[in-house]
Amino acid sequence: MVISTKFTHADLLVMPEDGRQREIVDGDLFVTPSPKFSHQAISRRICAAFLKYIDHHPIGEIIYAPLDVILSEFDVVEPDLLFVLNEHRSILRDWVRGAPDLVIEILSAATAAHDRGPKLKAYARSGVTEYWIVDPEQRVVEIYRAGPEGYELAHVFREHETVVSPLLPGFVLNVREISTGNQ
């Protein structure tokens, strides 16, 4: 007899705090090492762009990891960055309890398959409107938007381009600045 264990947020709360990132997707536990400095530098630059944007367009809240995002009983993730529009602020409680409007993941060797596979599916089925994958090696930002059959790749912004999104009127993000550190 095979017993299948599905992990929940309650299980995460009793796990050791050892610097590793723990996420649950479809009840499966994923453990990864803490991010490297270059990853955190990219996250900081993206967050800074959002903070500047919010100063002039106070339409929502940008939040950076670590913070549990409880999408369902069996889907608890820690996206690198997330954005919640003001009209959905009620999901911001002790943790984020529900689907953010936008999730941003910065790829690393340890997380790329997870970010492009199980997490992408979890974000789509939970109702995250837009999902950005930042690929530092390829120097691109991929924008996925919710469609009738799940996520659709809406655009790939390359190093010489500026990221824009209909979700964020007036927001601009130069891909070169976040991937190389030039600001």
Backbone as a chain_set.jsonl record, in Angstrom:
{"seq": "MVISTKFTHADLLVMPEDGRQREIVDGDLFVTPSPKFSHQAISRRICAAFLKYIDHHPIGEIIYAPLDVILSEFDVVEPDLLFVLNEHRSILRDWVRGAPDLVIEILSAATAAHDRGPKLKAYARSGVTEYWIVDPEQRVVEIYRAGPEGYELAHVFREHETVVSPLLPGFVLNVREISTGNQ", "coords": {"N": [[0.837, -1.179, 0.0], [0.617, 2.165, -0.921], [1.137, 5.214, 0.554], [0.165, 8.42, 0.078], [1.412, 11.564, 0.728], [0.213, 14.757, 1.12], [1.36, 17.955, 1.328], [0.715, 20.869, 3.364], [0.123, 24.361, 4.238], [0.252, 24.425, 7.031], [2.081, 22.387, 7.542], [4.421, 23.567, 6.595], [4.86, 25.528, 8.498], [5.967, 24.242, 10.693], [8.424, 23.415, 9.943], [12.046, 23.52, 9.896], [13.83, 26.65, 10.211], [16.119, 27.264, 8.102], [17.314, 28.747, 6.14], [16.65, 27.812, 3.678], [14.399, 27.794, 0.924], [11.09, 26.885, 1.047], [8.408, 25.481, -0.643], [5.073, 24.637, -1.561], [3.512, 22.891, -4.049], [0.713, 21.794, -5.547], [0.468, 20.055, -3.425], [2.958, 18.87, -3.246], [6.204, 19.036, -1.848], [8.739, 21.415, -2.315], [12.115, 22.181, -2.076], [14.563, 24.62, -1.997], [17.84, 26.169, -2.214], [18.837, 29.259, -0.592], [18.608, 32.381, -2.436], [21.202, 33.593, -4.698], [23.539, 36.395, -4.584], [23.455, 37.908, -7.018], [20.916, 37.348, -7.989], [19.345, 38.497, -5.976], [20.092, 41.15, -6.303], [18.961, 41.761, -8.782], [16.267, 41.427, -8.103], [16.02, 43.507, -6.248], [16.413, 45.759, -7.923], [14.189, 45.568, -9.636], [12.142, 45.828, -7.762], [12.682, 48.446, -6.891], [12.02, 49.888, -9.205], [9.275, 49.428, -9.26], [8.527, 50.667, -6.836], [9.112, 53.336, -7.406], [7.284, 53.722, -9.471], [4.855, 53.319, -8.071], [4.892, 55.527, -6.406], [4.0, 57.55, -8.092], [1.77, 56.462, -9.246], [-0.396, 55.311, -7.4], [-1.605, 52.535, -7.323], [-1.463, 50.059, -6.201], [0.316, 47.5, -4.333], [3.682, 46.523, -3.958], [5.455, 43.6, -3.171], [8.113, 41.77, -1.723], [10.026, 38.703, -1.585], [11.073, 37.082, 1.458], [7.833, 35.734, 1.721], [4.979, 33.968, 2.489], [2.655, 32.902, 0.077], [-0.463, 31.967, -0.02], [-2.134, 30.103, -2.042], [-3.912, 28.035, -2.248], [-5.106, 25.234, -0.312], [-3.187, 23.3, -0.885], [-1.23, 24.639, -2.287], [1.301, 26.633, -1.752], [3.384, 29.232, -2.055], [6.459, 31.116, -2.589], [6.916, 33.714, -4.206], [9.402, 35.675, -5.98], [8.82, 38.4, -6.291], [5.756, 40.187, -5.904], [2.691, 41.711, -6.933], [-0.082, 43.506, -5.856], [-3.141, 44.789, -6.69], [-4.915, 47.695, -5.517], [-7.687, 47.2, -5.22], [-7.745, 44.57, -4.522], [-6.581, 44.268, -2.083], [-7.466, 42.998, 0.198], [-6.486, 40.426, 0.33], [-4.07, 40.651, 1.514], [-2.857, 39.817, 4.396], [-1.895, 38.22, 7.38], [-0.232, 36.547, 5.951], [-0.039, 36.37, 2.392], [-3.127, 35.716, 1.216], [-4.51, 34.322, -1.174], [-4.782, 34.943, -4.733], [-2.29, 36.961, -6.104], [-2.249, 39.888, -8.261], [-0.142, 40.09, -10.008], [2.763, 38.172, -10.477], [6.236, 37.761, -10.063], [8.994, 35.946, -11.041], [12.415, 35.251, -10.707], [14.663, 33.614, -12.582], [16.878, 30.94, -11.691], [19.55, 28.536, -11.721], [18.784, 26.58, -9.926], [16.035, 26.904, -9.706], [14.699, 27.191, -12.155], [13.331, 25.125, -13.702], [11.242, 24.495, -11.984], [9.972, 27.009, -11.718], [9.092, 27.422, -14.336], [7.467, 25.271, -14.737], [5.712, 23.505, -12.56], [5.085, 25.73, -10.815], [4.232, 27.756, -12.588], [1.904, 26.555, -13.56], [0.43, 26.389, -11.155], [0.101, 29.114, -10.513], [-1.456, 29.892, -12.701], [-3.811, 28.299, -12.42], [-4.766, 29.286, -10.037], [-5.547, 31.861, -10.504], [-3.833, 34.068, -10.888], [-3.303, 36.985, -12.597], [-1.207, 37.944, -14.247], [2.029, 36.793, -15.079], [5.406, 37.111, -14.688], [8.463, 36.051, -15.953], [11.729, 36.404, -15.248], [14.654, 36.089, -16.892], [17.835, 35.988, -16.235], [20.163, 34.98, -17.51], [19.517, 34.778, -20.257], [18.772, 37.342, -20.573], [16.143, 38.405, -20.703], [12.653, 39.215, -20.274], [9.851, 37.438, -19.768], [6.435, 37.656, -20.393], [3.535, 36.36, -19.204], [0.073, 35.971, -19.652], [-3.166, 35.52, -18.263], [-5.396, 33.42, -19.928], [-8.112, 31.881, -21.798], [-7.411, 29.166, -21.826], [-5.575, 28.829, -19.798], [-2.295, 30.102, -19.072], [-0.983, 32.354, -21.515], [1.75, 33.096, -23.547], [2.445, 36.334, -23.713], [4.341, 38.253, -24.428], [7.835, 38.557, -25.105], [10.271, 40.342, -23.708], [13.259, 41.741, -24.693], [16.797, 42.391, -24.092], [17.317, 45.016, -25.088], [14.884, 46.239, -24.901], [11.911, 47.714, -23.395], [9.976, 46.848, -20.678], [6.492, 46.752, -20.596], [3.099, 46.825, -19.424], [-0.371, 46.114, -19.663], [-1.657, 45.859, -17.281], [-0.447, 47.63, -15.617], [-0.675, 50.699, -16.06], [1.386, 53.12, -17.526], [3.729, 52.15, -16.409], [7.155, 51.38, -16.769], [9.995, 49.397, -17.528], [13.28, 48.94, -17.986], [14.873, 46.359, -19.549], [17.638, 45.926, -19.816], [18.699, 47.435, -17.689], [17.862, 46.038, -15.408], [19.037, 43.578, -15.77], [21.777, 43.931, -15.983], [22.571, 45.689, -14.089], [23.039, 48.353, -14.547], [22.165, 51.511, -13.704]], "CA": [[0.0, 0.0, 0.0], [1.36, 3.405, -1.02], [0.455, 6.333, 1.202], [0.589, 9.677, -0.528], [1.311, 12.698, 1.635], [0.084, 16.083, 0.507], [1.76, 18.965, 2.29], [-0.108, 22.073, 3.474], [0.798, 25.481, 4.907], [0.504, 24.029, 8.431], [3.333, 21.618, 7.547], [5.531, 24.508, 6.422], [5.059, 26.294, 9.728], [6.733, 23.479, 11.691], [9.717, 23.039, 9.367], [13.132, 24.356, 10.42], [14.245, 27.86, 9.498], [17.517, 26.974, 7.808], [17.75, 29.52, 4.985], [16.159, 27.222, 2.436], [13.049, 28.172, 0.542], [10.189, 25.738, 0.95], [7.141, 25.793, -1.28], [4.215, 23.495, -1.824], [2.742, 23.033, -5.276], [-0.147, 20.615, -5.699], [0.729, 19.179, -2.291], [4.341, 18.392, -3.252], [7.147, 19.949, -1.208], [9.944, 21.769, -3.074], [13.08, 22.867, -1.22], [15.676, 25.164, -2.768], [18.726, 27.007, -1.406], [18.556, 30.697, -0.663], [19.105, 32.953, -3.694], [22.538, 34.195, -4.746], [23.561, 37.854, -4.569], [23.029, 38.479, -8.304], [19.455, 37.194, -8.005], [18.785, 39.494, -5.066], [20.329, 42.467, -6.892], [17.917, 41.931, -9.802], [15.01, 41.611, -7.369], [16.047, 44.861, -5.672], [16.232, 46.74, -8.994], [12.789, 45.503, -10.07], [11.345, 46.413, -6.676], [12.897, 49.898, -6.925], [11.221, 50.416, -10.316], [7.881, 49.41, -8.82], [8.33, 51.693, -5.799], [9.085, 54.617, -8.118], [5.999, 53.74, -10.17], [3.771, 53.465, -7.085], [4.909, 56.917, -5.928], [3.242, 58.378, -9.03], [0.552, 55.723, -9.616], [-0.658, 54.476, -6.214], [-2.682, 51.595, -7.664], [-1.297, 48.776, -5.54], [1.409, 47.237, -3.398], [4.714, 45.57, -4.374], [5.949, 42.844, -2.019], [9.228, 40.912, -2.112], [10.256, 37.505, -0.767], [10.22, 35.919, 1.651], [6.488, 35.841, 2.279], [4.129, 32.903, 1.969], [1.466, 33.225, -0.702], [-1.309, 30.782, 0.112], [-3.047, 30.093, -3.179], [-4.911, 27.019, -1.916], [-4.63, 24.369, 0.769], [-2.031, 22.533, -1.327], [-0.348, 25.489, -3.083], [1.861, 27.721, -0.947], [4.602, 29.595, -2.773], [7.179, 32.33, -2.201], [7.456, 34.354, -5.404], [10.43, 36.677, -5.724], [8.089, 39.657, -6.13], [4.351, 40.116, -6.284], [2.005, 42.996, -6.938], [-1.515, 43.387, -5.577], [-3.893, 46.022, -6.928], [-5.636, 48.176, -4.334], [-9.01, 46.583, -5.079], [-7.595, 43.202, -4.026], [-5.756, 44.351, -0.865], [-7.997, 42.139, 1.27], [-5.709, 39.187, 0.419], [-2.854, 40.948, 2.28], [-3.132, 39.645, 5.821], [-0.677, 37.716, 8.011], [0.462, 36.174, 4.73], [-0.91, 36.668, 1.257], [-4.111, 34.634, 1.171], [-5.213, 34.445, -2.436], [-3.945, 35.164, -5.916], [-1.876, 38.321, -6.444], [-2.525, 40.265, -9.641], [1.092, 39.882, -10.771], [3.845, 37.463, -9.796], [7.503, 37.825, -10.791], [10.013, 34.983, -10.628], [13.725, 35.441, -11.31], [15.192, 32.265, -12.754], [18.229, 30.516, -11.328], [19.735, 27.135, -12.1], [18.071, 25.737, -8.964], [14.577, 27.099, -9.71], [14.137, 27.417, -13.49], [12.348, 24.101, -14.09], [10.101, 24.652, -11.066], [9.281, 28.264, -12.054], [8.475, 27.292, -15.663], [6.593, 24.101, -14.744], [4.658, 23.429, -11.539], [4.641, 27.034, -10.301], [3.469, 28.414, -13.641], [0.574, 25.94, -13.548], [-0.258, 26.776, -9.917], [-0.311, 30.512, -10.652], [-2.548, 29.959, -13.681], [-5.068, 27.734, -11.907], [-5.25, 30.044, -8.879], [-6.099, 33.132, -10.946], [-2.872, 35.168, -11.028], [-3.575, 37.577, -13.909], [-0.005, 38.093, -15.064], [3.199, 36.114, -14.524], [6.636, 37.502, -15.359], [9.662, 35.255, -15.703], [12.948, 37.149, -15.555], [15.73, 35.15, -17.181], [19.074, 36.775, -16.265], [21.138, 34.455, -18.476], [19.081, 35.158, -21.603], [18.503, 38.781, -20.503], [14.794, 38.63, -21.195], [11.521, 39.13, -19.357], [8.708, 36.824, -20.436], [5.166, 38.031, -19.774], [2.425, 35.436, -19.434], [-1.217, 36.514, -19.207], [-4.244, 34.546, -18.155], [-6.263, 33.279, -21.098], [-9.152, 30.877, -21.598], [-6.825, 27.832, -21.648], [-4.416, 28.97, -18.916], [-1.427, 31.213, -19.464], [-0.498, 32.522, -22.872], [2.928, 33.959, -23.608], [2.002, 37.57, -24.35], [5.473, 38.971, -25.025], [9.181, 38.369, -24.562], [11.017, 41.603, -23.793], [14.686, 41.458, -24.774], [17.706, 43.303, -23.392], [17.239, 46.39, -25.598], [13.492, 46.679, -24.849], [11.346, 48.189, -22.138], [8.791, 46.09, -20.279], [5.25, 47.473, -20.316], [2.014, 45.894, -19.148], [-1.679, 46.767, -19.53], [-2.029, 45.789, -15.869], [0.236, 48.719, -14.925], [-0.596, 51.838, -16.982], [2.472, 54.06, -17.264], [4.905, 51.478, -15.867], [8.198, 50.99, -17.72], [11.129, 48.737, -16.895], [14.293, 48.651, -18.982], [15.425, 45.026, -19.296], [19.094, 46.039, -19.643], [19.005, 47.964, -16.358], [17.694, 45.044, -14.35], [19.879, 42.393, -15.979], [23.205, 44.233, -15.878], [22.854, 46.546, -12.939], [23.26, 49.752, -14.932], [21.043, 52.404, -13.381]], "C": [[0.888, 1.252, 0.0], [0.524, 4.51, -0.378], [1.03, 7.613, 0.62], [0.372, 10.801, 0.471], [1.211, 13.98, 0.829], [0.4, 17.099, 1.608], [0.819, 20.163, 2.228], [0.712, 23.173, 4.141], [1.127, 25.146, 6.359], [1.805, 23.227, 8.532], [4.542, 22.538, 7.407], [5.872, 25.222, 7.726], [5.884, 25.56, 10.777], [8.088, 23.022, 11.149], [10.8, 23.988, 9.86], [13.387, 25.596, 9.561], [15.746, 27.755, 9.277], [18.031, 27.706, 6.578], [17.312, 28.943, 3.655], [14.725, 27.674, 2.19], [12.229, 26.904, 0.387], [8.867, 26.21, 0.374], [6.377, 24.497, -1.476], [3.433, 23.799, -3.097], [2.017, 21.711, -5.503], [0.149, 19.577, -4.621], [2.129, 18.628, -2.216], [5.262, 19.465, -2.675], [8.367, 20.139, -2.102], [10.847, 22.578, -2.154], [14.239, 23.329, -2.089], [16.565, 25.995, -1.844], [18.332, 28.474, -1.519], [19.169, 31.265, -1.943], [20.517, 33.518, -3.553], [22.416, 35.713, -4.799], [23.036, 38.448, -5.866], [21.508, 38.417, -8.448], [18.812, 38.285, -7.15], [18.986, 40.913, -5.603], [19.287, 42.763, -7.971], [16.572, 42.188, -9.132], [14.91, 43.028, -6.809], [15.794, 45.915, -6.744], [14.792, 46.745, -9.515], [11.893, 46.148, -9.014], [11.479, 47.933, -6.67], [12.083, 50.544, -8.043], [9.741, 50.463, -9.942], [7.612, 50.477, -7.768], [8.257, 53.08, -6.423], [7.74, 54.784, -8.835], [4.848, 54.017, -9.19], [3.734, 54.877, -6.509], [4.033, 57.816, -6.792], [1.909, 57.758, -9.449], [0.192, 54.795, -8.451], [-1.818, 53.492, -6.422], [-2.566, 50.262, -6.938], [-0.052, 48.721, -4.689], [2.369, 46.224, -4.003], [5.258, 44.909, -3.109], [7.042, 41.914, -2.517], [9.38, 39.765, -1.12], [11.18, 37.835, 0.395], [8.875, 36.285, 2.276], [5.64, 34.747, 1.649], [2.931, 33.478, 1.239], [0.645, 31.94, -0.732], [-2.372, 30.853, -0.976], [-4.199, 29.121, -2.954], [-4.346, 26.184, -0.77], [-3.339, 23.657, 0.397], [-1.086, 23.308, -2.235], [0.075, 26.689, -2.247], [3.238, 28.034, -1.521], [5.218, 30.859, -2.187], [7.739, 32.969, -3.459], [8.502, 35.398, -5.041], [9.807, 38.039, -5.473], [6.632, 39.406, -6.5], [3.742, 41.493, -6.156], [0.514, 42.729, -6.751], [-2.159, 44.748, -5.801], [-4.685, 46.401, -5.688], [-6.977, 47.482, -4.136], [-8.955, 45.144, -4.575], [-6.764, 43.142, -2.738], [-6.233, 43.428, 0.249], [-7.236, 40.817, 1.374], [-4.424, 39.385, 1.226], [-3.193, 40.916, 3.768], [-1.847, 39.199, 6.502], [0.301, 37.216, 6.952], [-0.422, 36.652, 3.592], [-1.841, 35.465, 1.115], [-5.013, 34.82, -0.045], [-4.231, 34.764, -3.545], [-3.591, 36.635, -6.082], [-2.257, 38.62, -7.9], [-1.341, 39.968, -10.554], [2.092, 39.159, -9.893], [5.073, 37.534, -10.688], [8.454, 36.805, -10.181], [11.286, 35.263, -11.408], [14.384, 34.066, -11.374], [16.601, 32.125, -12.201], [18.348, 29.062, -11.746], [18.909, 26.22, -11.197], [16.551, 25.82, -9.096], [13.931, 27.136, -11.084], [13.062, 26.403, -13.87], [11.085, 24.219, -13.241], [9.281, 25.895, -11.43], [8.538, 28.162, -13.382], [7.45, 26.154, -15.722], [5.504, 24.177, -13.688], [4.168, 24.788, -11.022], [3.824, 27.801, -11.334], [2.038, 27.872, -13.656], [-0.223, 26.336, -12.308], [-0.742, 28.217, -9.999], [-1.495, 30.63, -11.607], [-3.853, 29.449, -13.088], [-5.625, 28.511, -10.717], [-5.783, 31.424, -9.254], [-5.149, 34.308, -10.948], [-3.001, 35.695, -12.454], [-2.358, 37.585, -14.819], [1.178, 37.489, -14.325], [4.413, 36.518, -15.352], [7.74, 36.535, -14.962], [10.849, 36.078, -16.181], [14.067, 36.126, -15.713], [17.034, 35.934, -17.31], [20.095, 36.28, -17.284], [20.79, 34.858, -19.903], [18.813, 36.66, -21.723], [17.171, 39.127, -21.161], [13.813, 38.606, -20.029], [10.354, 38.599, -20.173], [7.45, 37.201, -19.67], [4.104, 37.021, -20.189], [1.158, 36.085, -18.889], [-2.258, 35.418, -19.209], [-5.102, 34.593, -19.406], [-7.269, 32.182, -20.837], [-8.611, 29.468, -21.339], [-5.637, 27.854, -20.686], [-3.574, 30.142, -19.378], [-1.078, 31.157, -20.938], [0.709, 33.44, -22.808], [2.544, 35.198, -24.406], [3.151, 38.286, -25.052], [6.769, 38.545, -24.342], [9.925, 39.671, -24.797], [12.506, 41.28, -23.703], [15.5, 42.597, -24.169], [17.572, 44.76, -23.832], [15.827, 46.975, -25.494], [13.09, 47.119, -23.443], [10.054, 47.432, -21.858], [7.645, 47.054, -20.013], [4.164, 46.422, -20.11], [0.694, 46.651, -19.056], [-2.195, 46.737, -18.089], [-1.525, 47.007, -15.094], [0.378, 49.924, -15.854], [0.513, 52.815, -16.575], [3.734, 53.436, -16.704], [5.865, 51.128, -16.996], [9.377, 50.409, -16.941], [12.103, 48.34, -17.993], [14.955, 47.32, -18.648], [16.928, 45.097, -19.061], [19.453, 46.503, -18.231], [18.84, 46.913, -15.27], [18.622, 43.861, -14.528], [21.354, 42.678, -15.822], [23.562, 45.096, -14.693], [23.11, 47.978, -13.29], [22.02, 50.577, -14.616], [21.563, 53.779, -13.099]], "O": [[1.797, 1.377, 0.821], [-0.641, 4.71, -0.723], [2.237, 7.849, 0.671], [-0.727, 10.966, 1.0], [2.039, 14.244, -0.043], [-0.217, 17.095, 2.674], [0.209, 20.442, 1.196], [1.85, 22.95, 4.555], [2.177, 25.546, 6.861], [2.548, 23.373, 9.503], [5.574, 22.307, 8.037], [7.04, 25.485, 8.013], [6.448, 26.198, 11.667], [8.82, 22.312, 11.839], [10.512, 25.134, 10.204], [13.182, 25.584, 8.347], [16.543, 28.11, 10.147], [19.069, 27.337, 6.027], [17.58, 29.531, 2.607], [13.953, 27.903, 3.121], [12.624, 25.971, -0.313], [8.283, 27.193, 0.829], [6.955, 23.412, -1.548], [2.777, 24.835, -3.205], [2.636, 20.655, -5.632], [0.088, 18.373, -4.871], [2.479, 17.98, -1.23], [5.117, 20.65, -2.974], [8.957, 19.172, -2.585], [10.406, 23.542, -1.528], [14.829, 22.539, -2.826], [16.104, 26.474, -0.808], [17.594, 28.871, -2.421], [20.128, 30.708, -2.476], [20.965, 33.869, -2.461], [21.334, 36.253, -5.029], [22.251, 39.396, -5.832], [20.894, 39.343, -8.976], [17.842, 38.918, -7.568], [18.143, 41.782, -5.382], [18.787, 43.885, -8.065], [15.824, 43.07, -9.553], [13.86, 43.666, -6.882], [15.047, 46.865, -6.512], [14.239, 47.807, -9.803], [10.993, 46.921, -9.342], [10.49, 48.637, -6.466], [11.519, 51.623, -7.857], [9.041, 51.421, -10.269], [6.568, 51.128, -7.807], [7.437, 53.905, -6.018], [7.14, 55.858, -8.804], [3.98, 54.848, -9.458], [2.663, 55.374, -6.16], [3.398, 58.74, -6.285], [1.026, 58.454, -9.948], [0.461, 53.596, -8.525], [-2.865, 53.602, -5.785], [-3.459, 49.421, -7.04], [0.555, 49.742, -4.365], [1.94, 45.185, -4.506], [5.492, 45.575, -2.101], [6.927, 41.335, -3.597], [8.928, 39.843, 0.022], [11.979, 38.768, 0.314], [8.806, 37.05, 3.237], [5.589, 34.615, 0.427], [2.279, 34.409, 1.711], [1.012, 30.962, -1.383], [-3.371, 31.562, -0.851], [-5.318, 29.351, -3.411], [-3.224, 26.419, -0.32], [-2.486, 23.431, 1.255], [-0.23, 22.711, -2.887], [-0.69, 27.635, -2.058], [4.144, 27.202, -1.477], [4.593, 31.573, -1.402], [8.92, 32.793, -3.761], [8.494, 35.941, -3.936], [10.21, 38.753, -4.555], [6.322, 38.526, -7.303], [4.204, 42.331, -5.381], [-0.068, 41.855, -7.392], [-1.773, 45.737, -5.179], [-5.078, 45.538, -4.903], [-7.366, 47.204, -3.002], [-9.985, 44.56, -4.24], [-6.298, 42.07, -2.353], [-5.463, 43.112, 1.156], [-7.324, 40.145, 2.401], [-3.76, 38.412, 1.585], [-3.744, 41.87, 4.316], [-0.79, 39.761, 6.219], [1.508, 37.437, 7.051], [-1.454, 37.279, 3.83], [-1.389, 34.337, 0.917], [-6.105, 35.384, 0.035], [-3.021, 34.844, -3.331], [-4.485, 37.475, -6.19], [-2.551, 37.706, -8.67], [-1.516, 39.636, -11.726], [2.254, 39.483, -8.716], [4.979, 37.39, -11.907], [8.691, 36.797, -8.973], [11.248, 35.486, -12.618], [14.63, 33.437, -10.345], [17.403, 33.058, -12.238], [17.349, 28.428, -12.087], [18.392, 25.199, -11.653], [15.845, 24.915, -8.653], [12.703, 27.114, -11.171], [11.984, 26.793, -14.317], [9.976, 24.054, -13.752], [8.051, 25.848, -11.448], [7.469, 28.752, -13.538], [6.654, 26.086, -16.659], [4.485, 24.837, -13.891], [2.969, 24.974, -10.815], [2.826, 28.431, -10.987], [1.079, 28.638, -13.753], [-1.424, 26.593, -12.402], [-1.868, 28.517, -9.602], [-2.431, 31.386, -11.347], [-4.892, 30.093, -13.234], [-6.814, 28.413, -10.414], [-6.403, 32.092, -8.426], [-5.601, 35.452, -11.005], [-2.828, 34.942, -13.413], [-2.454, 37.277, -16.007], [1.319, 37.647, -13.112], [4.45, 36.299, -16.562], [7.927, 36.238, -13.782], [10.961, 36.407, -17.362], [14.384, 35.389, -14.78], [17.318, 36.487, -18.372], [20.82, 37.086, -17.865], [21.671, 35.238, -20.673], [18.649, 37.185, -22.824], [17.076, 39.995, -22.03], [14.092, 38.063, -18.96], [9.921, 39.223, -21.142], [7.4, 37.081, -18.446], [3.816, 36.851, -21.374], [1.164, 36.673, -17.808], [-2.235, 34.511, -20.041], [-5.483, 35.663, -19.88], [-7.278, 31.604, -19.75], [-9.283, 28.66, -20.7], [-4.776, 26.977, -20.758], [-4.083, 31.071, -20.006], [-0.904, 30.09, -21.526], [0.695, 34.446, -22.099], [2.343, 35.13, -25.619], [2.973, 38.854, -26.129], [6.787, 38.217, -23.155], [10.18, 40.058, -25.938], [12.955, 40.63, -22.76], [14.956, 43.632, -23.786], [17.705, 45.658, -23.0], [15.594, 48.094, -25.951], [13.811, 46.927, -22.464], [9.154, 47.383, -22.696], [7.803, 48.043, -19.298], [4.289, 45.283, -20.559], [0.637, 47.716, -18.441], [-3.079, 47.515, -17.731], [-2.084, 47.375, -14.061], [1.464, 50.149, -16.39], [0.568, 53.272, -15.434], [4.732, 54.137, -16.538], [5.45, 50.641, -18.047], [9.708, 50.866, -15.847], [11.787, 47.499, -18.834], [15.537, 47.171, -17.574], [17.445, 44.395, -18.192], [20.415, 46.007, -17.645], [19.606, 46.9, -14.305], [18.97, 43.199, -13.55], [22.126, 41.758, -15.552], [24.734, 45.218, -14.335], [23.382, 48.776, -12.393], [20.955, 50.361, -15.196], [20.784, 54.685, -12.806]]}, "num_chains": 1, "name": "protein.A"}
